[in-house]
Amino acid sequence: MLKAGARGYLLKSTPVRELIKAVKLVHEGSVYLGKGLPDFYARERKPKSGFDPILTHRELEVLKLICQEKNTREIADQLFISLHTVETHRSNLLQKTGARNIAGLVKWAVENELTD
C-alpha cells in the first residue's frame, strides 16, 4: 500500500483521538501506521535491501526526481520548494536509506523498485 502512494493506514477499530492524530501527521507530510499495524507490517514486508525505512511522500518525490538526473534547482522548481528544502530531503534520504552518496541512493531506489 505504501508503494502505491498511501501515506497512512488505520484499522477500523481506531479510536477517534488516534484518527485525529493520524490525519494531522499525514497532512504535515509524515507517514502514519495505526497501532497494531507496525508489527504486522514489519513481519510481512521484506524489502530487497534488508530494511525498510519509511519515506515521506515528499521524500519519494525528491528521490524519483534524483533518479531522473534532476539537479537541486530543477527539483526545487518542479516541486515549488526552496533549494534548502531539497537539500534537507536529500540528506534525510541518505540517512534513512544508509546510502553514502547519490549513486548509492539511486542504486537503493532501483533495488527497491521506487523509480519510474
C-alpha positions as CSV (number, residue, x, y, z in Angstrom):
1,M,0.0,0.0,0.0
2,L,2.9,2.4,0.7
3,K,4.5,1.6,-2.6
4,A,1.2,2.6,-4.2
5,G,1.3,6.0,-2.6
6,A,-0.7,5.6,0.7
7,R,0.7,7.8,3.5
8,G,-1.3,6.2,6.3
9,Y,-3.3,3.3,7.4
10,L,-5.6,2.8,10.3
11,L,-7.7,-0.2,11.5
12,K,-11.5,0.2,11.6
13,S,-11.4,0.0,15.3
14,T,-9.1,3.0,15.7
15,P,-10.2,5.4,18.4
16,V,-11.2,9.0,17.4
17,R,-8.1,10.5,19.1
18,E,-5.7,8.4,17.1
19,L,-7.6,9.2,13.9
20,I,-7.2,12.9,14.5
21,K,-3.5,12.5,15.3
22,A,-3.0,10.4,12.1
23,V,-4.8,13.0,9.9
24,K,-2.7,15.8,11.3
25,L,0.6,13.9,10.9
26,V,-0.2,12.8,7.3
27,H,-1.2,16.3,6.4
28,E,2.2,17.5,7.7
29,G,3.9,15.0,5.3
30,S,4.6,12.1,7.7
31,V,3.6,8.5,7.2
32,Y,1.3,7.0,9.9
33,L,0.6,3.4,10.6
34,G,-2.0,2.6,13.2
35,K,-1.3,0.9,16.4
36,G,-1.1,-2.8,16.0
37,L,-0.2,-2.5,12.3
38,P,3.6,-1.8,12.5
39,D,4.3,-5.3,14.0
40,F,2.3,-6.9,11.2
41,Y,3.9,-4.7,8.6
42,A,7.4,-5.5,9.8
43,R,6.7,-9.2,9.7
44,E,5.0,-9.4,6.3
45,R,7.0,-6.9,4.2
46,K,10.6,-7.9,3.4
47,P,12.3,-5.2,1.2
48,K,15.1,-6.3,-1.0
49,S,17.6,-4.0,0.8
50,G,17.1,-5.8,4.1
51,F,15.4,-3.0,6.0
52,D,12.5,-0.7,5.2
53,P,12.8,3.0,6.0
54,I,9.5,4.9,5.9
55,L,9.9,7.8,3.5
56,T,7.5,10.7,3.3
57,H,5.5,11.4,0.2
58,R,7.8,14.4,-0.5
59,E,11.0,12.4,0.0
60,L,9.7,9.9,-2.5
61,E,9.0,12.7,-5.0
62,V,12.6,14.1,-4.5
63,L,14.0,10.6,-4.8
64,K,12.2,10.0,-8.1
65,L,13.5,13.3,-9.5
66,I,17.0,12.5,-8.4
67,C,16.7,9.2,-10.2
68,Q,15.7,11.2,-13.3
69,E,19.0,13.1,-13.1
70,K,17.4,16.4,-12.0
71,N,19.7,18.8,-10.1
72,T,18.8,20.7,-7.0
73,R,17.5,23.7,-8.9
74,E,15.3,21.6,-11.2
75,I,13.8,19.7,-8.3
76,A,13.1,22.9,-6.3
77,D,11.4,24.5,-9.4
78,Q,9.4,21.4,-10.2
79,L,8.1,20.9,-6.6
80,F,7.8,24.6,-5.8
81,I,10.2,24.3,-2.8
82,S,13.4,26.0,-1.8
83,L,16.9,24.8,-2.6
84,H,17.5,24.3,1.1
85,T,14.4,22.1,1.4
86,V,15.6,19.9,-1.5
87,E,19.0,19.6,0.2
88,T,17.3,18.7,3.5
89,H,15.2,16.0,1.8
90,R,18.3,14.7,0.0
91,S,20.2,14.5,3.4
92,N,17.2,12.7,5.0
93,L,17.1,10.2,2.2
94,L,20.8,9.4,2.5
95,Q,20.4,8.9,6.3
96,K,17.2,6.8,6.1
97,T,18.5,4.5,3.4
98,G,22.0,4.2,4.6
99,A,23.4,5.3,1.3
100,R,26.8,7.0,1.3
101,N,26.2,9.2,-1.7
102,I,23.7,9.9,-4.5
103,A,24.9,7.0,-6.6
104,G,24.2,4.7,-3.6
105,L,20.8,6.4,-3.2
106,V,19.9,5.8,-6.8
107,K,21.1,2.1,-6.5
108,W,18.9,1.7,-3.4
109,A,15.9,3.2,-5.2
110,V,16.3,0.8,-8.2
111,E,16.8,-2.2,-6.0
112,N,13.6,-1.3,-4.1
113,E,11.7,-0.6,-7.4
114,L,11.0,3.0,-6.4
115,T,11.9,4.6,-9.8
116,D,9.5,5.3,-12.6
